[in-house]
């Protein structure tokens, strides 16, 4: 009995350590309106910025950086030209660093950022990079 318990306790500890080391928590983004995009979506929180588990309820805004030369106007690779104050910013994945996108949206007043993957068959993942100036969840 002790051998069984010790073996399973070790496995449990390894599981907790591996989840903690990955720095990733699977979360959900719940969209309630409009009906055309409503649903529960899987998300992975970035390792930088706020790590709070407090639910965020706010209106959403697509980031519009006004420049499609490096991707789309919604990729946030340049400073957003629209006001994001108090909103959850949605940005396309695009060609620039995730930290650049999030910091630019934060600087325009966003309270959180959702980076939308353009590959529907790919599982959510944490983007590379770090930036101590980022304080909002993404």
N, C-alpha and C positions, 0 to 999 in steps of 0.2 A: 504494500500500500504506500509506504513512504517513497519507494522508487518511482511509482506512478505519479505521485504528487510532485516530487522534485522535478521530474522530467517535464511535466505540464506547466509548472511554475516557471521553469527556465524558458519554455516556449512562449509563454505569456509575456515575460520580461523582454525577450528578443523582439516580439511583435511591437511592444510599446516603444522600444528604443529605435527600431527601424522606422516607425512612423514619425517619431520625433526627429530623427536625423534627416529624413526626407524634407521636413519643413513644409509639407503639403497636407492640407486638409481638404477633403472633398466637401464642398458646400453646394447649396442650391441657390439659384436665382429664380425668384418667382415673379412672373410678369402677369398682371391682372387685367390690363387693358392696353391697347384695343384688342378685341377678340381675335383678330387676325394673327397676332403674335403671342397671345396669352399661353402660359404653360409654366412648367417647372423644368429648369435646365440645370445640368450639372456644371459646376464651376470649381476651379482650383484657385485658392487665394495665393497671391504672390508672397514671397518670403520677405518683402520689404513693405514699408508702410504699416498702417494700423493692422493689428492682429485681433481686434475686438470681435467677439462673437455676437454682439448686439445686432439684431436685425435692423436693416436700414430701409425705411419706407420713404420714397421721394419720387417725384416726376423724373422721367428719363429724357435725355437730349442726345441726339447724335452730334458728335464733334464735327464741326465744319471748319477745316483749316484753309479753305479757299484755293488750294493748290493741288492740282492733279498731275503735276509733272513727275512726282516720285511715287505715284500710286493712285489713290483716290482722294477726293476732298474730305473723306471721312476717316482717313487713317491717322490723323493727328500728328503727322510727322513734322508739320510746321505749327506754330502757335495758333490755336483756335481763334477764329474771328467772331464766333458766336459766344454769347454770355451763357455760362454754365452754372451760375450761382445757385446753390442749393439743390442742384440736380445730380442724378447719377449719369455720368457721361458714358456713352457707348461709342467705341472706336473700332475701326477695322484693324486687322492684324498688321498688314502693310510691311514696309521695308525698313523702318527705323526701330530703334531700341524701345522695348516696352517701358523702361524707366522714363524715356523722353516723352512718350505719349501721356503717361500718368502725371508727370510733373507739369506738363503744359496744361492739362485739363484741371489739375489742382490750382494752378496759378490763375485760371479763369473762373474759379469758384466752385468746381465740382466737389461733391462730398464723397464720391466713390467713382470708380471706373470699372467698366466691363469691357474687356478686349475680346472682340468677336472673332472667332476663328473662321477663316474662309474655306476650310477643309472640313466638311461635315462628317467625314469618316474618321477623322483624327480625334483621339481622346484629349480632353483638356490637359494642359501642362503648365508648369511654372516657367516664366521667361527668365532669361539670364540677366545679370546685372544687379546693381544695387545703387541706391541714392538715398542718403540720410535725410535729404530735404523733403522726401515724400512722407506725408503723414496720414494720408487717406487710404482706405482699403482698396484693393484692386484684384 
